[in-house]
């Protein structure tokens, strides 16, 4: 376990802390937290959105003006 400087108060905190123990600011160095897996969820959501759009483009009936 390493230590880093808090970006707000400059004091040393553990690199796995969710927030600074001195000033209470959110640590930007945390390895675990509420954002773990956010990138994977974003990629899956993006792929699902692309597939839904492809469905609308290719399989829905097209209406041509007369």
PDB file of N, CA, C and O in Angstrom:
ATOM      1  N   UNK A   1       0.853  -1.176   0.000  1.00  0.00           N
ATOM      2  CA  UNK A   1       0.000   0.000   0.000  1.00  0.00           C
ATOM      3  C   UNK A   1       0.895   1.233   0.000  1.00  0.00           C
ATOM      4  O   UNK A   1       1.730   1.404   0.888  1.00  0.00           O
ATOM      5  N   UNK A   2       0.716   2.077  -0.987  1.00  0.00           N
ATOM      6  CA  UNK A   2       1.502   3.292  -1.090  1.00  0.00           C
ATOM      7  C   UNK A   2       0.761   4.495  -0.563  1.00  0.00           C
ATOM      8  O   UNK A   2      -0.397   4.416  -0.152  1.00  0.00           O
ATOM      9  N   UNK A   3       1.456   5.603  -0.587  1.00  0.00           N
ATOM     10  CA  UNK A   3       0.848   6.841  -0.133  1.00  0.00           C
ATOM     11  C   UNK A   3       1.008   7.898  -1.212  1.00  0.00           C
ATOM     12  O   UNK A   3       2.005   7.920  -1.933  1.00  0.00           O
ATOM     13  N   UNK A   4       0.019   8.773  -1.314  1.00  0.00           N
ATOM     14  CA  UNK A   4       0.033   9.873  -2.272  1.00  0.00           C
ATOM     15  C   UNK A   4      -0.335  11.158  -1.548  1.00  0.00           C
ATOM     16  O   UNK A   4      -0.850  11.127  -0.430  1.00  0.00           O
ATOM     17  N   UNK A   5      -0.070  12.279  -2.188  1.00  0.00           N
ATOM     18  CA  UNK A   5      -0.461  13.574  -1.624  1.00  0.00           C
ATOM     19  C   UNK A   5      -1.890  13.908  -2.039  1.00  0.00           C
ATOM     20  O   UNK A   5      -2.265  13.710  -3.195  1.00  0.00           O
ATOM     21  N   UNK A   6      -2.681  14.409  -1.108  1.00  0.00           N
ATOM     22  CA  UNK A   6      -4.029  14.881  -1.405  1.00  0.00           C
ATOM     23  C   UNK A   6      -3.922  16.079  -2.342  1.00  0.00           C
ATOM     24  O   UNK A   6      -3.070  16.944  -2.139  1.00  0.00           O
ATOM     25  N   UNK A   7      -4.767  16.142  -3.359  1.00  0.00           N
ATOM     26  CA  UNK A   7      -4.723  17.242  -4.315  1.00  0.00           C
ATOM     27  C   UNK A   7      -5.204  18.554  -3.708  1.00  0.00           C
ATOM     28  O   UNK A   7      -4.902  19.623  -4.238  1.00  0.00           O
ATOM     29  N   UNK A   8      -5.951  18.490  -2.603  1.00  0.00           N
ATOM     30  CA  UNK A   8      -6.543  19.692  -2.024  1.00  0.00           C
ATOM     31  C   UNK A   8      -5.743  20.240  -0.843  1.00  0.00           C
ATOM     32  O   UNK A   8      -5.462  21.436  -0.784  1.00  0.00           O
ATOM     33  N   UNK A   9      -5.376  19.362   0.102  1.00  0.00           N
ATOM     34  CA  UNK A   9      -4.666  19.872   1.280  1.00  0.00           C
ATOM     35  C   UNK A   9      -3.166  19.544   1.246  1.00  0.00           C
ATOM     36  O   UNK A   9      -2.393  20.129   2.005  1.00  0.00           O
ATOM     37  N   UNK A  10      -2.745  18.610   0.370  1.00  0.00           N
ATOM     38  CA  UNK A  10      -1.335  18.299   0.209  1.00  0.00           C
ATOM     39  C   UNK A  10      -0.769  17.310   1.219  1.00  0.00           C
ATOM     40  O   UNK A  10       0.420  16.999   1.156  1.00  0.00           O
ATOM     41  N   UNK A  11      -1.575  16.807   2.142  1.00  0.00           N
ATOM     42  CA  UNK A  11      -1.082  15.865   3.147  1.00  0.00           C
ATOM     43  C   UNK A  11      -1.087  14.448   2.585  1.00  0.00           C
ATOM     44  O   UNK A  11      -1.825  14.151   1.646  1.00  0.00           O
ATOM     45  N   UNK A  12      -0.267  13.579   3.159  1.00  0.00           N
ATOM     46  CA  UNK A  12      -0.122  12.201   2.694  1.00  0.00           C
ATOM     47  C   UNK A  12      -1.329  11.365   3.117  1.00  0.00           C
ATOM     48  O   UNK A  12      -1.761  11.409   4.269  1.00  0.00           O
ATOM     49  N   UNK A  13      -1.870  10.594   2.150  1.00  0.00           N
ATOM     50  CA  UNK A  13      -2.979   9.678   2.423  1.00  0.00           C
ATOM     51  C   UNK A  13      -2.692   8.356   1.721  1.00  0.00           C
ATOM     52  O   UNK A  13      -1.930   8.326   0.755  1.00  0.00           O
ATOM     53  N   UNK A  14      -3.290   7.259   2.191  1.00  0.00           N
ATOM     54  CA  UNK A  14      -3.119   5.977   1.482  1.00  0.00           C
ATOM     55  C   UNK A  14      -3.705   6.057   0.077  1.00  0.00           C
ATOM     56  O   UNK A  14      -4.707   6.738  -0.142  1.00  0.00           O
ATOM     57  N   UNK A  15      -3.081   5.362  -0.878  1.00  0.00           N
ATOM     58  CA  UNK A  15      -3.551   5.449  -2.261  1.00  0.00           C
ATOM     59  C   UNK A  15      -4.864   4.717  -2.498  1.00  0.00           C
ATOM     60  O   UNK A  15      -5.472   4.883  -3.555  1.00  0.00           O
ATOM     61  N   UNK A  16      -5.314   3.914  -1.544  1.00  0.00           N
ATOM     62  CA  UNK A  16      -6.590   3.220  -1.725  1.00  0.00           C
ATOM     63  C   UNK A  16      -7.726   3.856  -0.919  1.00  0.00           C
ATOM     64  O   UNK A  16      -8.819   3.295  -0.850  1.00  0.00           O
ATOM     65  N   UNK A  17      -7.481   5.016  -0.310  1.00  0.00           N
ATOM     66  CA  UNK A  17      -8.514   5.703   0.469  1.00  0.00           C
ATOM     67  C   UNK A  17      -9.519   6.362  -0.470  1.00  0.00           C
ATOM     68  O   UNK A  17      -9.134   6.930  -1.492  1.00  0.00           O
ATOM     69  N   UNK A  18     -10.799   6.290  -0.129  1.00  0.00           N
ATOM     70  CA  UNK A  18     -11.841   6.892  -0.947  1.00  0.00           C
ATOM     71  C   UNK A  18     -11.870   8.410  -0.779  1.00  0.00           C
ATOM     72  O   UNK A  18     -12.247   9.136  -1.699  1.00  0.00           O
ATOM     73  N   UNK A  19     -11.468   8.886   0.406  1.00  0.00           N
ATOM     74  CA  UNK A  19     -11.424  10.326   0.659  1.00  0.00           C
ATOM     75  C   UNK A  19     -10.270  10.641   1.592  1.00  0.00           C
ATOM     76  O   UNK A  19      -9.764   9.772   2.301  1.00  0.00           O
ATOM     77  N   UNK A  20      -9.866  11.899   1.576  1.00  0.00           N
ATOM     78  CA  UNK A  20      -8.759  12.347   2.417  1.00  0.00           C
ATOM     79  C   UNK A  20      -9.183  12.314   3.889  1.00  0.00           C
ATOM     80  O   UNK A  20     -10.264  12.784   4.243  1.00  0.00           O
ATOM     81  N   UNK A  21      -8.323  11.757   4.734  1.00  0.00           N
ATOM     82  CA  UNK A  21      -8.635  11.681   6.161  1.00  0.00           C
ATOM     83  C   UNK A  21      -8.441  13.032   6.850  1.00  0.00           C
ATOM     84  O   UNK A  21      -8.900  13.220   7.977  1.00  0.00           O
ATOM     85  N   UNK A  22      -7.773  13.964   6.193  1.00  0.00           N
ATOM     86  CA  UNK A  22      -7.505  15.269   6.798  1.00  0.00           C
ATOM     87  C   UNK A  22      -8.560  16.312   6.435  1.00  0.00           C
ATOM     88  O   UNK A  22      -9.088  16.998   7.311  1.00  0.00           O
ATOM     89  N   UNK A  23      -8.867  16.429   5.131  1.00  0.00           N
ATOM     90  CA  UNK A  23      -9.807  17.472   4.699  1.00  0.00           C
ATOM     91  C   UNK A  23     -11.144  16.925   4.212  1.00  0.00           C
ATOM     92  O   UNK A  23     -12.094  17.692   4.049  1.00  0.00           O
ATOM     93  N   UNK A  24     -11.240  15.608   3.975  1.00  0.00           N
ATOM     94  CA  UNK A  24     -12.495  14.995   3.558  1.00  0.00           C
ATOM     95  C   UNK A  24     -12.772  15.051   2.065  1.00  0.00           C
ATOM     96  O   UNK A  24     -13.842  14.633   1.622  1.00  0.00           O
ATOM     97  N   UNK A  25     -11.831  15.561   1.282  1.00  0.00           N
ATOM     98  CA  UNK A  25     -12.026  15.641  -0.167  1.00  0.00           C
ATOM     99  C   UNK A  25     -11.947  14.255  -0.790  1.00  0.00           C
ATOM    100  O   UNK A  25     -11.268  13.371  -0.269  1.00  0.00           O
ATOM    101  N   UNK A  26     -12.645  14.067  -1.909  1.00  0.00           N
ATOM    102  CA  UNK A  26     -12.621  12.786  -2.620  1.00  0.00           C
ATOM    103  C   UNK A  26     -11.232  12.564  -3.193  1.00  0.00           C
ATOM    104  O   UNK A  26     -10.653  13.463  -3.803  1.00  0.00           O
ATOM    105  N   UNK A  27     -10.700  11.368  -2.996  1.00  0.00           N
ATOM    106  CA  UNK A  27      -9.378  11.036  -3.514  1.00  0.00           C
ATOM    107  C   UNK A  27      -9.485  10.626  -4.975  1.00  0.00           C
ATOM    108  O   UNK A  27     -10.308   9.779  -5.323  1.00  0.00           O
ATOM    109  N   UNK A  28      -8.668  11.216  -5.826  1.00  0.00           N
ATOM    110  CA  UNK A  28      -8.670  10.868  -7.239  1.00  0.00           C
ATOM    111  C   UNK A  28      -7.715   9.714  -7.523  1.00  0.00           C
ATOM    112  O   UNK A  28      -7.555   9.314  -8.676  1.00  0.00           O
ATOM    113  N   UNK A  29      -7.084   9.182  -6.494  1.00  0.00           N
ATOM    114  CA  UNK A  29      -6.125   8.099  -6.662  1.00  0.00           C
ATOM    115  C   UNK A  29      -6.704   6.757  -6.247  1.00  0.00           C
ATOM    116  O   UNK A  29      -6.003   5.747  -6.299  1.00  0.00           O
ATOM    117  N   UNK A  30      -7.980   6.720  -5.831  1.00  0.00           N
ATOM    118  CA  UNK A  30      -8.530   5.482  -5.303  1.00  0.00           C
ATOM    119  C   UNK A  30      -8.570   4.405  -6.386  1.00  0.00           C
ATOM    120  O   UNK A  30      -8.870   4.680  -7.547  1.00  0.00           O
ATOM    121  N   UNK A  31      -8.266   3.196  -5.986  1.00  0.00           N
ATOM    122  CA  UNK A  31      -8.259   2.074  -6.910  1.00  0.00           C
ATOM    123  C   UNK A  31      -9.612   1.375  -6.930  1.00  0.00           C
ATOM    124  O   UNK A  31      -9.979   0.771  -7.938  1.00  0.00           O
ATOM    125  N   UNK A  32     -10.349   1.447  -5.842  1.00  0.00           N
ATOM    126  CA  UNK A  32     -11.679   0.851  -5.753  1.00  0.00           C
ATOM    127  C   UNK A  32     -12.649   1.930  -5.320  1.00  0.00           C
ATOM    128  O   UNK A  32     -12.256   2.906  -4.681  1.00  0.00           O
ATOM    129  N   UNK A  33     -13.903   1.760  -5.663  1.00  0.00           N
ATOM    130  CA  UNK A  33     -14.899   2.740  -5.256  1.00  0.00           C
ATOM    131  C   UNK A  33     -16.173   2.580  -6.035  1.00  0.00           C
ATOM    132  O   UNK A  33     -16.386   1.562  -6.694  1.00  0.00           O
ATOM    133  N   UNK A  34     -17.018   3.578  -5.964  1.00  0.00           N
ATOM    134  CA  UNK A  34     -18.314   3.499  -6.602  1.00  0.00           C
ATOM    135  C   UNK A  34     -18.215   3.502  -8.117  1.00  0.00           C
ATOM    136  O   UNK A  34     -19.180   3.120  -8.779  1.00  0.00           O
ATOM    137  N   UNK A  35     -17.111   3.910  -8.688  1.00  0.00           N
ATOM    138  CA  UNK A  35     -16.956   3.979 -10.139  1.00  0.00           C
ATOM    139  C   UNK A  35     -16.328   2.729 -10.738  1.00  0.00           C
ATOM    140  O   UNK A  35     -16.082   2.687 -11.944  1.00  0.00           O
ATOM    141  N   UNK A  36     -16.062   1.711  -9.926  1.00  0.00           N
ATOM    142  CA  UNK A  36     -15.433   0.517 -10.480  1.00  0.00           C
ATOM    143  C   UNK A  36     -16.395  -0.152 -11.454  1.00  0.00           C
ATOM    144  O   UNK A  36     -17.557  -0.383 -11.123  1.00  0.00           O
ATOM    145  N   UNK A  37     -15.927  -0.453 -12.617  1.00  0.00           N
ATOM    146  CA  UNK A  37     -16.735  -1.093 -13.646  1.00  0.00           C
ATOM    147  C   UNK A  37     -17.531  -0.127 -14.504  1.00  0.00           C
ATOM    148  O   UNK A  37     -18.305  -0.569 -15.352  1.00  0.00           O
ATOM    149  N   UNK A  38     -17.371   1.162 -14.315  1.00  0.00           N
ATOM    150  CA  UNK A  38     -18.156   2.142 -15.075  1.00  0.00           C
ATOM    151  C   UNK A  38     -17.802   2.102 -16.559  1.00  0.00           C
ATOM    152  O   UNK A  38     -18.685   2.249 -17.404  1.00  0.00           O
ATOM    153  N   UNK A  39     -16.543   1.908 -16.886  1.00  0.00           N
ATOM    154  CA  UNK A  39     -16.131   1.865 -18.290  1.00  0.00           C
ATOM    155  C   UNK A  39     -16.745   0.667 -19.001  1.00  0.00           C
ATOM    156  O   UNK A  39     -17.212   0.785 -20.134  1.00  0.00           O
ATOM    157  N   UNK A  40     -16.745  -0.483 -18.337  1.00  0.00           N
ATOM    158  CA  UNK A  40     -17.312  -1.696 -18.930  1.00  0.00           C
ATOM    159  C   UNK A  40     -18.817  -1.517 -19.168  1.00  0.00           C
ATOM    160  O   UNK A  40     -19.330  -1.902 -20.219  1.00  0.00           O
ATOM    161  N   UNK A  41     -19.521  -0.931 -18.190  1.00  0.00           N
ATOM    162  CA  UNK A  41     -20.957  -0.689 -18.354  1.00  0.00           C
ATOM    163  C   UNK A  41     -21.220   0.294 -19.490  1.00  0.00           C
ATOM    164  O   UNK A  41     -22.183   0.130 -20.239  1.00  0.00           O
ATOM    165  N   UNK A  42     -20.376   1.311 -19.625  1.00  0.00           N
ATOM    166  CA  UNK A  42     -20.538   2.283 -20.705  1.00  0.00           C
ATOM    167  C   UNK A  42     -20.361   1.608 -22.062  1.00  0.00           C
ATOM    168  O   UNK A  42     -21.142   1.862 -22.979  1.00  0.00           O
ATOM    169  N   UNK A  43     -19.361   0.763 -22.203  1.00  0.00           N
ATOM    170  CA  UNK A  43     -19.120   0.073 -23.471  1.00  0.00           C
ATOM    171  C   UNK A  43     -20.290  -0.839 -23.811  1.00  0.00           C
ATOM    172  O   UNK A  43     -20.732  -0.871 -24.960  1.00  0.00           O
ATOM    173  N   UNK A  44     -20.801  -1.583 -22.825  1.00  0.00           N
ATOM    174  CA  UNK A  44     -21.946  -2.463 -23.078  1.00  0.00           C
ATOM    175  C   UNK A  44     -23.184  -1.663 -23.465  1.00  0.00           C
ATOM    176  O   UNK A  44     -23.928  -2.071 -24.358  1.00  0.00           O
ATOM    177  N   UNK A  45     -23.412  -0.538 -22.811  1.00  0.00           N
ATOM    178  CA  UNK A  45     -24.544   0.320 -23.150  1.00  0.00           C
ATOM    179  C   UNK A  45     -24.399   0.880 -24.568  1.00  0.00           C
ATOM    180  O   UNK A  45     -25.378   0.947 -25.310  1.00  0.00           O
ATOM    181  N   UNK A  46     -23.204   1.275 -24.939  1.00  0.00           N
ATOM    182  CA  UNK A  46     -22.961   1.806 -26.274  1.00  0.00           C
ATOM    183  C   UNK A  46     -23.211   0.744 -27.342  1.00  0.00           C
ATOM    184  O   UNK A  46     -23.825   1.035 -28.368  1.00  0.00           O
ATOM    185  N   UNK A  47     -22.742  -0.482 -27.114  1.00  0.00           N
ATOM    186  CA  UNK A  47     -22.965  -1.579 -28.066  1.00  0.00           C
ATOM    187  C   UNK A  47     -24.460  -1.872 -28.196  1.00  0.00           C
ATOM    188  O   UNK A  47     -24.955  -2.084 -29.303  1.00  0.00           O
ATOM    189  N   UNK A  48     -25.181  -1.883 -27.071  1.00  0.00           N
ATOM    190  CA  UNK A  48     -26.626  -2.119 -27.118  1.00  0.00           C
ATOM    191  C   UNK A  48     -27.322  -1.018 -27.915  1.00  0.00           C
ATOM    192  O   UNK A  48     -28.228  -1.302 -28.698  1.00  0.00           O
ATOM    193  N   UNK A  49     -26.913   0.222 -27.726  1.00  0.00           N
ATOM    194  CA  UNK A  49     -27.500   1.338 -28.464  1.00  0.00           C
ATOM    195  C   UNK A  49     -27.243   1.208 -29.960  1.00  0.00           C
ATOM    196  O   UNK A  49     -28.135   1.479 -30.765  1.00  0.00           O
ATOM    197  N   UNK A  50     -26.051   0.803 -30.339  1.00  0.00           N
ATOM    198  CA  UNK A  50     -25.726   0.613 -31.760  1.00  0.00           C
ATOM    199  C   UNK A  50     -26.580  -0.496 -32.351  1.00  0.00           C
ATOM    200  O   UNK A  50     -27.073  -0.358 -33.470  1.00  0.00           O
ATOM    201  N   UNK A  51     -26.767  -1.592 -31.628  1.00  0.00           N
ATOM    202  CA  UNK A  51     -27.584  -2.698 -32.130  1.00  0.00           C
ATOM    203  C   UNK A  51     -29.047  -2.279 -32.286  1.00  0.00           C
ATOM    204  O   UNK A  51     -29.692  -2.664 -33.262  1.00  0.00           O
ATOM    205  N   UNK A  52     -29.572  -1.514 -31.362  1.00  0.00           N
ATOM    206  CA  UNK A  52     -30.952  -1.030 -31.462  1.00  0.00           C
ATOM    207  C   UNK A  52     -31.102  -0.106 -32.667  1.00  0.00           C
ATOM    208  O   UNK A  52     -32.090  -0.188 -33.397  1.00  0.00           O
ATOM    209  N   UNK A  53     -30.131   0.767 -32.872  1.00  0.00           N
ATOM    210  CA  UNK A  53     -30.176   1.658 -34.036  1.00  0.00           C
ATOM    211  C   UNK A  53     -30.093   0.867 -35.336  1.00  0.00           C
ATOM    212  O   UNK A  53     -30.786   1.191 -36.300  1.00  0.00           O
ATOM    213  N   UNK A  54     -29.257  -0.162 -35.374  1.00  0.00           N
ATOM    214  CA  UNK A  54     -29.157  -1.004 -36.566  1.00  0.00           C
ATOM    215  C   UNK A  54     -30.482  -1.697 -36.841  1.00  0.00           C
ATOM    216  O   UNK A  54     -30.875  -1.833 -38.000  1.00  0.00           O
ATOM    217  N   UNK A  55     -31.179  -2.140 -35.796  1.00  0.00           N
ATOM    218  CA  UNK A  55     -32.489  -2.749 -35.963  1.00  0.00           C
ATOM    219  C   UNK A  55     -33.455  -1.762 -36.611  1.00  0.00           C
ATOM    220  O   UNK A  55     -34.163  -2.118 -37.553  1.00  0.00           O
ATOM    221  N   UNK A  56     -33.489  -0.536 -36.119  1.00  0.00           N
ATOM    222  CA  UNK A  56     -34.397   0.460 -36.665  1.00  0.00           C
ATOM    223  C   UNK A  56     -34.056   0.795 -38.118  1.00  0.00           C
ATOM    224  O   UNK A  56     -34.959   1.027 -38.922  1.00  0.00           O
ATOM    225  N   UNK A  57     -32.797   0.822 -38.456  1.00  0.00           N
ATOM    226  CA  UNK A  57     -32.392   1.189 -39.814  1.00  0.00           C
ATOM    227  C   UNK A  57     -32.700   0.079 -40.807  1.00  0.00           C
ATOM    228  O   UNK A  57     -33.182   0.370 -41.902  1.00  0.00           O
ATOM    229  N   UNK A  58     -32.442  -1.182 -40.469  1.00  0.00           N
ATOM    230  CA  UNK A  58     -32.521  -2.260 -41.442  1.00  0.00           C
ATOM    231  C   UNK A  58     -33.828  -3.061 -41.424  1.00  0.00           C
ATOM    232  O   UNK A  58     -34.237  -3.540 -42.482  1.00  0.00           O
ATOM    233  N   UNK A  59     -34.488  -3.227 -40.308  1.00  0.00           N
ATOM    234  CA  UNK A  59     -35.606  -4.161 -40.242  1.00  0.00           C
ATOM    235  C   UNK A  59     -36.979  -3.521 -40.150  1.00  0.00           C
ATOM    236  O   UNK A  59     -37.979  -4.204 -40.374  1.00  0.00           O
ATOM    237  N   UNK A  60     -37.064  -2.270 -39.837  1.00  0.00           N
ATOM    238  CA  UNK A  60     -38.378  -1.634 -39.798  1.00  0.00           C
ATOM    239  C   UNK A  60     -38.814  -1.284 -41.208  1.00  0.00           C
ATOM    240  O   UNK A  60     -37.984  -0.959 -42.057  1.00  0.00           O
ATOM    241  N   UNK A  61     -40.112  -1.349 -41.459  1.00  0.00           N
ATOM    242  CA  UNK A  61     -40.575  -1.022 -42.841  1.00  0.00           C
ATOM    243  C   UNK A  61     -40.298   0.439 -43.166  1.00  0.00           C
ATOM    244  O   UNK A  61     -40.310   1.315 -42.301  1.00  0.00           O
ATOM    245  N   UNK A  62     -40.049   0.658 -44.440  1.00  0.00           N
ATOM    246  CA  UNK A  62     -39.757   2.005 -44.895  1.00  0.00           C
ATOM    247  C   UNK A  62     -40.996   2.561 -45.595  1.00  0.00           C
ATOM    248  O   UNK A  62     -41.685   1.853 -46.330  1.00  0.00           O
ATOM    249  N   UNK A  63     -41.252   3.794 -45.359  1.00  0.00           N
ATOM    250  CA  UNK A  63     -42.405   4.459 -45.988  1.00  0.00           C
ATOM    251  C   UNK A  63     -41.878   5.482 -46.970  1.00  0.00           C
ATOM    252  O   UNK A  63     -41.107   6.372 -46.613  1.00  0.00           O
ATOM    253  N   UNK A  64     -42.313   5.339 -48.231  1.00  0.00           N
ATOM    254  CA  UNK A  64     -41.879   6.281 -49.258  1.00  0.00           C
ATOM    255  C   UNK A  64     -43.046   7.191 -49.609  1.00  0.00           C
ATOM    256  O   UNK A  64     -44.180   6.727 -49.730  1.00  0.00           O
ATOM    257  N   UNK A  65     -42.781   8.471 -49.771  1.00  0.00           N
ATOM    258  CA  UNK A  65     -43.894   9.371 -50.146  1.00  0.00           C
ATOM    259  C   UNK A  65     -44.373   9.075 -51.574  1.00  0.00           C
ATOM    260  O   UNK A  65     -43.578   8.711 -52.441  1.00  0.00           O
ATOM    261  N   UNK A  66     -45.670   9.234 -51.804  1.00  0.00           N
ATOM    262  CA  UNK A  66     -46.192   8.939 -53.138  1.00  0.00           C
ATOM    263  C   UNK A  66     -46.239  10.152 -54.016  1.00  0.00           C
ATOM    264  O   UNK A  66     -46.655  10.063 -55.171  1.00  0.00           O
TER     265      UNK A  66
END
